[in-house]
């Protein structure tokens, strides 16, 4: 019962699941939320195999009312939360000409990828700074942005815009939470093998082979999860607000 607790959004698969497992292996018990239940049994088994307890909660983070209920639930389960990983995210409804981007796709990306992490973090941070808040281990806020926070993908403008926006949200939280001793990190995954990239596997297989990134392979969810766990547990203690590129060097400008 003295293990610190991490809350991970979008936890039932992909980067979310890998983050849960890495945090459990690093000494955290884990709370997960997602919009659906499928995949949570597998996440629970993996977390428990890594040595942590796991509990999950259904939540649509685009609904602000559900966010408040989520954080209430998270605080009640094991007495509070030390670390938050804002992982839940969506891509563009359809890649293509930005002149054809729909209001629905724009709002969906900004609501889930930017607005939701802000308000989940706000609710969690308020409780973190309250008198009597638990501190059973290292505390941290983590935001998952994307390589698209820096690299332009005009065929999914709404996604790119939401990710550069959440990167700024991370920096703003870093300034506010520094006085509370809570570091904040922006994780920028590159081309990661997840359900979101499954539809473009052939395209990226070819581009990676041609040298899209200096490290010529796909990123795996575990690459991101291990980076998150290292930061949350204090591997780089004199850092806050920084962007960590987990992308095989994709972000590097080359002549």
Backbone as CSV, one residue per row, in Angstrom:
resi,resn,N_x,N_y,N_z,CA_x,CA_y,CA_z,C_x,C_y,C_z
1,UNK,0.821,-1.215,0.000,0.000,0.000,0.000,0.849,1.258,0.000
2,UNK,2.161,1.127,0.145,3.024,2.300,0.142,3.615,2.610,-1.221
3,UNK,3.259,1.802,-2.241,3.757,2.085,-3.572,3.079,3.339,-4.109
4,UNK,3.818,4.179,-4.848,3.179,5.318,-5.495,2.225,4.839,-6.585
5,UNK,1.325,5.724,-6.988,0.280,5.375,-7.955,0.394,6.268,-9.183
6,UNK,0.277,5.658,-10.346,0.266,6.395,-11.614,-1.086,6.223,-12.282
7,UNK,-1.581,7.297,-12.863,-2.806,7.283,-13.655,-2.427,7.462,-15.110
8,UNK,-2.872,6.536,-15.963,-2.541,6.565,-17.381,-3.830,6.612,-18.181
9,UNK,-3.990,7.627,-19.025,-5.166,7.689,-19.898,-4.863,6.955,-21.202
10,UNK,-5.916,6.406,-21.816,-5.712,5.619,-23.026,-4.875,4.381,-22.747
11,UNK,-5.252,3.636,-21.689,-4.359,2.625,-21.119,-4.591,1.210,-21.627
12,UNK,-5.563,0.980,-22.481,-5.918,-0.415,-22.782,-5.076,-1.052,-23.869
13,UNK,-4.227,-0.283,-24.563,-3.403,-0.870,-25.621,-2.285,0.106,-25.994
14,UNK,-1.415,-0.335,-26.895,-0.404,0.537,-27.469,0.515,1.184,-26.455
15,UNK,0.789,2.471,-26.668,1.687,3.212,-25.786,1.134,3.265,-24.369
16,UNK,-0.179,3.359,-24.234,-0.775,3.393,-22.903,-0.484,2.141,-22.113
17,UNK,-0.709,0.986,-22.738,-0.423,-0.283,-22.050,1.063,-0.399,-21.723
18,UNK,1.919,-0.080,-22.684,3.363,-0.173,-22.447,3.798,0.736,-21.306
19,UNK,3.183,1.907,-21.195,3.500,2.823,-20.100,3.075,2.240,-18.763
20,UNK,1.898,1.638,-18.727,1.423,1.007,-17.497,2.392,-0.071,-17.031
21,UNK,2.830,-0.908,-17.954,3.721,-2.018,-17.607,5.084,-1.493,-17.139
22,UNK,5.626,-0.514,-17.839,6.924,0.035,-17.460,6.861,0.705,-16.096
23,UNK,5.781,1.393,-15.813,5.638,2.040,-14.506,5.482,1.013,-13.390
24,UNK,4.752,-0.062,-13.674,4.608,-1.126,-12.680,5.966,-1.748,-12.371
25,UNK,6.748,-1.988,-13.412,8.084,-2.564,-13.213,8.992,-1.616,-12.443
26,UNK,8.697,-0.315,-12.524,9.501,0.693,-11.836,9.004,0.977,-10.423
27,UNK,7.965,0.257,-9.983,7.542,0.384,-8.597,6.221,1.065,-8.352
28,UNK,5.457,1.352,-9.398,4.168,2.031,-9.255,3.015,1.037,-9.361
29,UNK,1.944,1.296,-8.610,0.656,0.706,-8.916,-0.006,1.613,-9.947
30,UNK,-0.885,1.034,-10.769,-1.336,1.755,-11.950,-2.860,1.783,-12.048
31,UNK,-3.372,2.959,-12.333,-4.773,3.162,-12.671,-4.852,3.513,-14.142
32,UNK,-5.758,2.858,-14.858,-5.895,3.133,-16.282,-7.303,3.558,-16.622
33,UNK,-7.413,4.403,-17.636,-8.739,4.744,-18.149,-8.691,4.705,-19.662
34,UNK,-9.873,4.487,-20.243,-10.002,4.491,-21.692,-11.485,4.581,-22.011
35,UNK,-11.782,4.785,-23.293,-13.174,4.965,-23.712,-13.905,3.635,-23.858
36,UNK,-13.155,2.533,-23.984,-13.749,1.205,-24.106,-13.046,0.218,-23.209
37,UNK,-13.677,-0.960,-23.012,-13.140,-1.950,-22.086,-12.254,-2.978,-22.763
38,UNK,-12.389,-3.167,-24.076,-11.616,-4.211,-24.738,-10.119,-3.905,-24.643
39,UNK,-9.368,-4.902,-24.237,-7.928,-4.744,-24.060,-7.495,-4.556,-22.625
40,UNK,-8.428,-4.213,-21.748,-8.032,-3.959,-20.364,-7.602,-5.227,-19.631
41,UNK,-8.180,-6.373,-19.971,-7.749,-7.619,-19.320,-6.279,-7.878,-19.606
42,UNK,-5.876,-7.650,-20.866,-4.482,-7.867,-21.236,-3.558,-6.881,-20.526
43,UNK,-4.013,-5.624,-20.422,-3.209,-4.633,-19.699,-3.065,-5.018,-18.232
44,UNK,-4.164,-5.442,-17.625,-4.129,-5.840,-16.215,-3.163,-6.989,-15.994
45,UNK,-3.212,-7.999,-16.849,-2.324,-9.147,-16.707,-0.857,-8.734,-16.834
46,UNK,-0.581,-7.843,-17.794,0.803,-7.406,-18.009,1.313,-6.582,-16.834
47,UNK,0.470,-5.706,-16.291,0.864,-4.886,-15.143,1.128,-5.773,-13.928
48,UNK,0.237,-6.719,-13.686,0.401,-7.596,-12.531,1.642,-8.478,-12.681
49,UNK,1.921,-8.918,-13.900,3.136,-9.705,-14.138,4.396,-8.889,-13.882
50,UNK,4.274,-7.569,-14.062,5.412,-6.673,-13.824,5.528,-6.258,-12.361
51,UNK,4.579,-6.712,-11.526,4.698,-6.475,-10.090,3.786,-5.406,-9.519
52,UNK,2.883,-4.854,-10.321,2.019,-3.787,-9.832,0.563,-4.197,-9.740
53,UNK,-0.189,-3.450,-8.961,-1.642,-3.598,-8.966,-2.215,-2.756,-10.096
54,UNK,-3.403,-3.144,-10.568,-4.019,-2.409,-11.674,-5.518,-2.340,-11.460
55,UNK,-6.064,-1.159,-11.711,-7.513,-0.968,-11.724,-7.834,-0.044,-12.889
56,UNK,-9.026,-0.208,-13.469,-9.351,0.609,-14.636,-10.747,1.200,-14.530
57,UNK,-10.952,2.205,-15.364,-12.177,2.997,-15.306,-12.518,3.449,-16.725
58,UNK,-13.781,3.339,-17.102,-14.203,3.841,-18.404,-14.345,5.356,-18.342
59,UNK,-13.775,6.048,-19.317,-13.859,7.510,-19.335,-13.630,8.024,-20.747
60,UNK,-14.521,8.887,-21.189,-14.337,9.632,-22.434,-13.737,10.985,-22.041
61,UNK,-12.443,11.146,-22.257,-11.773,12.354,-21.776,-12.167,13.606,-22.558
62,UNK,-12.912,13.448,-23.648,-13.422,14.632,-24.341,-14.619,15.237,-23.612
63,UNK,-15.143,14.517,-22.612,-16.279,14.966,-21.810,-15.740,15.500,-20.484
64,UNK,-15.818,16.811,-20.280,-15.216,17.408,-19.086,-15.837,16.891,-17.800
65,UNK,-17.126,16.571,-17.822,-17.773,16.016,-16.635,-17.199,14.663,-16.261
66,UNK,-16.876,13.854,-17.253,-16.286,12.549,-16.980,-14.867,12.673,-16.427
67,UNK,-14.159,13.718,-16.828,-12.806,13.932,-16.302,-12.849,14.131,-14.790
68,UNK,-13.762,14.940,-14.334,-13.867,15.183,-12.890,-14.175,13.896,-12.142
69,UNK,-15.074,13.084,-12.695,-15.412,11.802,-12.075,-14.214,10.854,-12.087
70,UNK,-13.450,10.879,-13.174,-12.255,10.041,-13.274,-11.276,10.362,-12.157
71,UNK,-11.006,11.639,-11.941,-10.014,12.012,-10.932,-10.541,11.723,-9.528
72,UNK,-11.835,11.920,-9.314,-12.420,11.521,-8.028,-12.186,10.034,-7.780
73,UNK,-12.473,9.222,-8.788,-12.279,7.766,-8.695,-10.820,7.438,-8.411
74,UNK,-9.906,8.082,-9.150,-8.483,7.792,-9.005,-8.008,8.081,-7.583
75,UNK,-8.528,9.128,-6.974,-8.093,9.479,-5.623,-8.659,8.531,-4.580
76,UNK,-9.802,7.941,-4.878,-10.443,7.065,-3.902,-9.858,5.661,-3.886
77,UNK,-9.346,5.182,-5.031,-8.934,3.784,-5.134,-7.800,3.454,-4.174
78,UNK,-6.686,4.143,-4.298,-5.511,3.846,-3.463,-4.964,5.096,-2.785
79,UNK,-5.843,6.053,-2.533,-5.463,7.187,-1.702,-4.716,8.298,-2.392
80,UNK,-4.797,8.382,-3.714,-4.161,9.490,-4.412,-3.338,9.033,-5.595
81,UNK,-2.766,10.014,-6.291,-1.987,9.758,-7.499,-0.706,10.581,-7.442
82,UNK,0.422,9.927,-7.683,1.696,10.634,-7.736,2.111,11.008,-9.158
83,UNK,1.721,10.212,-10.134,2.154,10.461,-11.516,0.967,10.346,-12.464
84,UNK,0.953,11.225,-13.451,-0.097,11.224,-14.476,0.554,11.134,-15.843
85,UNK,0.064,10.215,-16.670,0.514,10.102,-18.058,-0.677,10.377,-18.971
86,UNK,-0.640,11.529,-19.628,-1.707,11.923,-20.559,-1.419,11.295,-21.924
87,UNK,-1.934,10.090,-22.114,-1.642,9.350,-23.336,-2.802,9.293,-24.314
88,UNK,-4.043,9.355,-23.833,-5.197,9.204,-24.731,-5.111,10.192,-25.887
89,UNK,-5.310,9.686,-27.093,-5.219,10.565,-28.260,-5.846,9.930,-29.482
90,UNK,-6.121,10.758,-30.471,-6.712,10.297,-31.727,-5.988,10.958,-32.888
91,UNK,-6.117,10.343,-34.061,-5.574,10.931,-35.274,-6.660,11.654,-36.051
92,UNK,-6.298,12.181,-37.195,-7.276,12.807,-38.081,-8.272,11.758,-38.553
93,UNK,-9.504,12.153,-38.744,-10.491,11.212,-39.251,-10.113,10.710,-40.639
94,UNK,-9.462,11.578,-41.405,-9.026,11.183,-42.739,-7.834,12.032,-43.155
95,UNK,-6.760,11.386,-43.603,-5.623,12.131,-44.135,-5.987,12.667,-45.514
96,UNK,-5.483,13.860,-45.813,-5.758,14.407,-47.134,-5.503,15.900,-47.196
97,UNK,-6.087,16.528,-48.182,-5.912,17.951,-48.440,-6.458,18.767,-47.273
98,UNK,-5.639,19.663,-46.727,-6.104,20.472,-45.593,-7.272,21.373,-45.977
99,UNK,-7.456,21.615,-47.258,-8.616,22.400,-47.683,-9.919,21.637,-47.487
100,UNK,-9.803,20.347,-47.209,-10.997,19.517,-47.019,-11.179,19.074,-45.569
101,UNK,-10.370,19.579,-44.648,-10.497,19.181,-43.250,-11.874,19.572,-42.715
102,UNK,-12.531,18.636,-42.060,-13.875,18.898,-41.535,-13.813,19.501,-40.130
103,UNK,-14.849,20.213,-39.773,-14.961,20.745,-38.412,-14.977,19.593,-37.410
104,UNK,-15.641,18.495,-37.769,-15.714,17.336,-36.875,-14.328,16.795,-36.557
105,UNK,-13.487,16.645,-37.578,-12.154,16.099,-37.357,-11.289,17.083,-36.570
106,UNK,-11.395,18.366,-36.901,-10.642,19.391,-36.170,-11.003,19.384,-34.689
107,UNK,-12.294,19.445,-34.392,-12.734,19.505,-33.002,-12.375,18.232,-32.243
108,UNK,-12.482,17.098,-32.903,-12.152,15.825,-32.263,-10.678,15.798,-31.837
109,UNK,-9.782,16.201,-32.719,-8.360,16.213,-32.375,-8.055,17.191,-31.250
110,UNK,-8.584,18.395,-31.343,-8.284,19.392,-30.309,-8.929,19.034,-28.974
111,UNK,-10.150,18.481,-29.011,-10.820,18.121,-27.766,-10.088,17.010,-27.021
112,UNK,-9.664,15.974,-27.747,-9.066,14.804,-27.095,-7.566,14.966,-26.896
113,UNK,-6.884,15.540,-27.866,-5.421,15.609,-27.808,-4.888,16.808,-27.040
114,UNK,-5.708,17.866,-26.911,-5.223,19.090,-26.255,-6.067,19.487,-25.052
115,UNK,-7.367,19.651,-25.271,-8.215,20.106,-24.163,-8.251,19.078,-23.035
116,UNK,-8.421,17.806,-23.377,-8.518,16.772,-22.340,-7.264,16.693,-21.469
117,UNK,-6.056,16.626,-22.046,-4.872,16.594,-21.172,-4.760,17.808,-20.262
118,UNK,-5.179,18.980,-20.768,-5.123,20.162,-19.915,-6.005,19.980,-18.689
119,UNK,-7.247,19.572,-18.900,-8.179,19.523,-17.774,-7.956,18.300,-16.880
120,UNK,-7.524,17.170,-17.440,-7.136,16.052,-16.574,-5.982,16.492,-15.677
121,UNK,-4.986,17.134,-16.266,-3.823,17.589,-15.485,-4.214,18.644,-14.470
122,UNK,-5.110,19.530,-14.837,-5.551,20.555,-13.895,-6.197,19.930,-12.667
123,UNK,-7.088,18.962,-12.892,-7.760,18.306,-11.766,-6.769,17.533,-10.905
124,UNK,-5.858,16.815,-11.545,-4.864,16.051,-10.792,-3.915,16.989,-10.048
125,UNK,-3.444,18.032,-10.714,-2.482,18.948,-10.098,-3.079,19.669,-8.891
126,UNK,-4.338,20.047,-8.977,-4.986,20.688,-7.828,-4.905,19.799,-6.588
127,UNK,-5.131,18.509,-6.795,-5.093,17.587,-5.660,-3.659,17.312,-5.215
128,UNK,-2.731,17.296,-6.180,-1.329,17.091,-5.824,-0.803,18.179,-4.896
129,UNK,-1.239,19.414,-5.106,-0.703,20.532,-4.326,-1.496,20.789,-3.054
130,UNK,-2.603,20.059,-2.871,-3.432,20.264,-1.682,-2.728,19.724,-0.441
131,UNK,-3.032,20.307,0.680,-2.457,19.845,1.938,-2.825,18.393,2.183
132,UNK,-1.848,17.597,2.571,-2.097,16.197,2.872,-2.044,15.275,1.666
133,UNK,-1.703,15.803,0.483,-1.613,14.957,-0.706,-0.508,13.922,-0.527
134,UNK,-0.711,12.712,-1.046,0.302,11.662,-0.846,1.576,11.937,-1.639
135,UNK,2.684,11.468,-1.122,3.941,11.517,-1.856,4.732,10.271,-1.481
136,UNK,4.262,9.145,-2.038,4.858,7.848,-1.711,6.029,7.504,-2.629
137,UNK,6.300,8.395,-3.576,7.392,8.201,-4.528,7.497,9.441,-5.385
138,UNK,8.277,9.366,-6.440,8.446,10.523,-7.317,7.120,10.925,-7.950
139,UNK,6.945,12.236,-8.047,5.749,12.770,-8.682,6.114,13.365,-10.040
140,UNK,5.159,13.339,-10.981,5.424,13.909,-12.304,4.130,13.983,-13.098
141,UNK,4.111,14.912,-14.038,3.059,14.977,-15.053,3.727,14.729,-16.398
142,UNK,3.121,13.871,-17.204,3.663,13.540,-18.518,2.594,13.793,-19.574
143,UNK,3.012,14.465,-20.640,2.129,14.709,-21.782,2.716,14.006,-23.000
144,UNK,1.890,13.239,-23.709,2.338,12.603,-24.945,1.939,13.511,-26.107
145,UNK,2.923,14.159,-26.701,2.615,14.947,-27.892,2.950,14.097,-29.109
146,UNK,3.904,14.493,-29.917,4.213,13.740,-31.133,5.396,14.396,-31.824
147,UNK,6.041,13.641,-32.700,7.014,14.258,-33.598,6.363,15.375,-34.403
148,UNK,5.033,15.289,-34.579,4.313,16.325,-35.312,4.157,17.623,-34.540
149,UNK,4.668,17.673,-33.315,4.759,18.956,-32.626,5.832,19.828,-33.264
150,UNK,6.734,19.184,-34.019,7.808,19.926,-34.682,7.811,19.724,-36.194
151,UNK,7.370,18.571,-36.651,7.414,18.232,-38.067,6.032,18.402,-38.704
152,UNK,5.981,19.041,-39.843,4.716,19.341,-40.513,4.194,18.119,-41.247
153,UNK,2.936,17.791,-41.009,2.209,16.811,-41.822,0.945,17.502,-42.305
154,UNK,1.027,18.120,-43.459,-0.102,18.915,-43.955,-1.304,18.053,-44.307
155,UNK,-1.095,16.724,-44.438,-2.223,15.848,-44.739,-3.001,15.464,-43.487
156,UNK,-2.560,15.946,-42.333,-3.322,15.786,-41.086,-3.056,17.001,-40.205
157,UNK,-3.446,18.140,-40.719,-3.189,19.421,-40.068,-3.775,19.477,-38.669
158,UNK,-4.994,18.966,-38.523,-5.669,19.044,-37.231,-4.909,18.268,-36.153
159,UNK,-4.343,17.132,-36.520,-3.546,16.343,-35.586,-2.276,17.098,-35.203
160,UNK,-1.570,17.612,-36.210,-0.328,18.347,-35.942,-0.587,19.555,-35.053
161,UNK,-1.674,20.284,-35.332,-2.009,21.462,-34.525,-2.288,21.079,-33.075
162,UNK,-2.990,19.965,-32.881,-3.323,19.550,-31.515,-2.073,19.145,-30.746
163,UNK,-1.068,18.615,-31.435,0.126,18.135,-30.754,1.099,19.268,-30.413
164,UNK,1.230,20.266,-31.270,2.055,21.407,-30.886,1.370,22.175,-29.758
165,UNK,0.031,22.173,-29.756,-0.697,22.849,-28.682,-0.492,22.157,-27.342
166,UNK,-0.564,20.823,-27.321,-0.398,20.136,-26.041,1.051,20.219,-25.571
167,UNK,1.987,20.371,-26.496,3.375,20.595,-26.103,3.510,21.911,-25.334
168,UNK,2.804,22.940,-25.758,2.820,24.206,-25.020,2.117,24.066,-23.676
169,UNK,1.035,23.294,-23.635,0.366,23.026,-22.358,1.356,22.413,-21.373
170,UNK,2.163,21.472,-21.844,3.166,20.835,-20.972,4.131,21.863,-20.414
171,UNK,4.581,22.776,-21.246,5.538,23.780,-20.780,4.908,24.718,-19.750
172,UNK,3.658,25.058,-19.976,2.978,25.929,-19.011,2.816,25.230,-17.661
173,UNK,2.444,23.961,-17.688,2.349,23.210,-16.431,3.721,23.086,-15.766
174,UNK,4.766,22.954,-16.570,6.109,22.847,-16.004,6.454,24.066,-15.176
175,UNK,6.112,25.249,-15.671,6.392,26.484,-14.941,5.598,26.529,-13.641
176,UNK,4.313,26.180,-13.726,3.459,26.250,-12.542,3.840,25.214,-11.491
177,UNK,4.155,23.993,-11.933,4.373,22.908,-10.982,5.795,22.840,-10.450
178,UNK,6.714,23.603,-11.030,8.093,23.585,-10.537,8.159,24.010,-9.077
179,UNK,7.363,24.999,-8.702,7.373,25.475,-7.319,6.809,24.439,-6.356
180,UNK,6.109,23.424,-6.905,5.552,22.361,-6.072,6.450,21.123,-6.065
181,UNK,7.562,21.193,-6.797,8.469,20.063,-6.862,7.983,18.936,-7.759
182,UNK,7.132,19.274,-8.727,6.577,18.266,-9.641,7.092,18.539,-11.052
183,UNK,7.974,17.716,-11.585,8.455,17.930,-12.950,7.394,17.555,-13.981
184,UNK,7.524,18.163,-15.144,6.577,17.938,-16.240,7.381,17.623,-17.497
185,UNK,6.948,16.610,-18.219,7.676,16.173,-19.406,6.757,16.069,-20.617
186,UNK,7.320,16.409,-21.765,6.643,16.292,-23.058,7.334,15.164,-23.816
187,UNK,6.609,14.085,-24.088,7.155,12.946,-24.816,6.696,13.045,-26.272
188,UNK,7.647,12.995,-27.194,7.332,13.130,-28.615,7.672,11.837,-29.366
189,UNK,6.738,10.904,-29.423,6.995,9.676,-30.180,7.056,9.958,-31.678
190,UNK,7.836,9.153,-32.353,7.895,9.224,-33.811,6.980,8.191,-34.427
191,UNK,7.496,7.405,-35.343,6.692,6.388,-36.016,6.684,5.137,-35.138
192,UNK,5.580,4.953,-34.419,5.459,3.876,-33.436,4.432,2.859,-33.945
193,UNK,4.719,1.598,-33.765,3.843,0.531,-34.238,2.641,0.393,-33.291
194,UNK,1.541,1.028,-33.622,0.316,0.986,-32.819,-0.884,0.840,-33.746
195,UNK,-2.073,0.742,-33.159,-3.290,0.680,-33.966,-3.446,1.928,-34.824
196,UNK,-2.986,3.080,-34.318,-3.147,4.322,-35.057,-2.342,4.326,-36.352
197,UNK,-1.207,3.637,-36.359,-0.355,3.628,-37.554,-0.559,2.378,-38.409
198,UNK,-1.441,1.472,-37.982,-1.613,0.210,-38.702,-2.026,0.422,-40.155
199,UNK,-2.852,1.436,-40.400,-3.361,1.660,-41.753,-2.292,2.161,-42.715
200,UNK,-1.174,2.641,-42.192,-0.117,3.186,-43.053,1.183,2.400,-42.890
201,UNK,1.064,1.148,-42.497,2.254,0.318,-42.267,3.130,0.220,-43.510
202,UNK,2.520,-0.094,-44.657,3.303,-0.268,-45.879,4.035,1.022,-46.250
203,UNK,3.339,2.149,-46.088,3.947,3.448,-46.409,5.183,3.702,-45.555
204,UNK,5.071,3.445,-44.248,6.199,3.730,-43.376,7.276,2.649,-43.448
205,UNK,6.911,1.423,-43.753,7.938,0.407,-44.005,8.901,0.906,-45.078
206,UNK,8.332,1.425,-46.144,9.131,1.898,-47.272,9.963,3.116,-46.886
207,UNK,9.337,4.066,-46.217,10.045,5.304,-45.878,11.150,5.065,-44.843
208,UNK,10.907,4.162,-43.897,11.944,3.842,-42.914,13.126,3.172,-43.606
209,UNK,12.844,2.251,-44.510,13.919,1.580,-45.252,14.731,2.574,-46.077
210,UNK,14.072,3.643,-46.526,14.743,4.661,-47.334,15.487,5.702,-46.500
211,UNK,15.378,5.604,-45.156,16.135,6.513,-44.299,15.323,7.631,-43.683
212,UNK,14.018,7.417,-43.493,13.180,8.443,-42.866,13.783,8.912,-41.542
213,UNK,14.282,7.984,-40.743,14.947,8.314,-39.482,16.320,7.663,-39.468
214,UNK,17.288,8.253,-38.766,18.621,7.650,-38.700,18.606,6.219,-38.175
215,UNK,17.778,5.952,-37.164,17.602,4.587,-36.676,16.539,3.930,-37.549
216,UNK,16.946,2.991,-38.370,16.051,2.471,-39.414,15.186,1.314,-38.909
217,UNK,14.279,1.643,-38.051,13.281,0.670,-37.615,12.060,1.400,-37.095
218,UNK,10.970,0.656,-36.985,9.792,1.179,-36.318,10.101,1.371,-34.830
219,UNK,9.473,2.369,-34.228,9.457,2.435,-32.782,8.388,1.500,-32.250
220,UNK,8.605,0.959,-31.069,7.629,0.090,-30.422,7.042,0.811,-29.209
221,UNK,5.811,0.475,-28.825,5.231,1.111,-27.637,6.133,1.019,-26.417
222,UNK,6.863,-0.085,-26.295,7.751,-0.264,-25.145,8.884,0.754,-25.127
223,UNK,9.318,1.220,-26.302,10.345,2.268,-26.346,9.845,3.525,-25.637
224,UNK,8.584,3.838,-25.864,7.995,5.031,-25.240,7.726,4.780,-23.760
225,UNK,7.176,3.610,-23.449,6.865,3.301,-22.054,8.087,3.343,-21.162
226,UNK,9.203,2.788,-21.636,10.424,2.794,-20.826,10.954,4.207,-20.615
227,UNK,10.827,5.055,-21.624,11.269,6.443,-21.473,10.425,7.171,-20.431
228,UNK,9.137,6.940,-20.475,8.239,7.576,-19.500,8.579,7.129,-18.091
229,UNK,8.752,5.827,-17.905,9.062,5.314,-16.564,10.385,5.869,-16.050
230,UNK,11.369,5.990,-16.917,12.663,6.530,-16.500,12.520,7.971,-16.020
231,UNK,11.773,8.774,-16.754,11.601,10.173,-16.369,10.798,10.302,-15.086
232,UNK,9.700,9.563,-15.000,8.824,9.656,-13.824,9.576,9.254,-12.561
233,UNK,10.435,8.270,-12.668,11.143,7.784,-11.477,12.404,8.562,-11.178
234,UNK,12.664,9.640,-11.910,13.720,10.564,-11.526,15.060,10.367,-12.189
235,UNK,15.080,9.743,-13.378,16.364,9.508,-14.049,17.044,10.810,-14.471
236,UNK,16.260,11.849,-14.722,16.827,13.150,-15.121,16.200,14.215,-14.210
237,UNK,16.668,14.332,-12.983,15.971,15.142,-11.991,16.047,16.652,-12.218
238,UNK,17.078,17.130,-12.922,17.221,18.579,-13.109,16.667,18.974,-14.478
239,UNK,15.435,18.594,-14.719,14.782,18.867,-15.990,13.291,19.003,-15.767
240,UNK,12.702,19.983,-16.410,11.249,20.089,-16.452,10.862,20.910,-17.675
241,UNK,9.749,20.565,-18.269,9.272,21.273,-19.453,9.959,20.875,-20.741
242,UNK,10.872,19.927,-20.666,11.624,19.538,-21.853,10.850,18.547,-22.703
243,UNK,11.124,18.561,-23.997,10.557,17.598,-24.938,11.572,16.492,-25.167
244,UNK,11.138,15.261,-24.979,11.993,14.099,-25.191,11.523,13.361,-26.447
245,UNK,12.394,13.311,-27.418,12.063,12.709,-28.712,12.343,11.210,-28.664
246,UNK,11.295,10.417,-28.775,11.431,8.964,-28.822,11.082,8.568,-30.259
247,UNK,12.026,8.839,-31.166,11.681,8.784,-32.589,12.805,8.269,-33.482
248,UNK,13.838,7.695,-32.890,14.942,7.197,-33.700,15.679,8.272,-34.471
249,UNK,15.584,9.518,-33.988,16.259,10.627,-34.665,15.453,11.261,-35.775
250,UNK,14.166,10.930,-35.858,13.307,11.483,-36.917,13.329,13.009,-36.944
251,UNK,13.423,13.626,-35.764,13.339,15.084,-35.673,14.594,15.810,-36.142
252,UNK,15.675,15.075,-36.359,16.936,15.722,-36.720,16.885,16.266,-38.137
253,UNK,17.289,17.526,-38.293,17.355,18.137,-39.614,18.657,17.719,-40.292
254,UNK,18.559,17.209,-41.488,19.755,16.712,-42.179,19.847,17.319,-43.579
255,UNK,21.065,17.593,-44.006,21.304,18.089,-45.367,21.532,16.909,-46.298
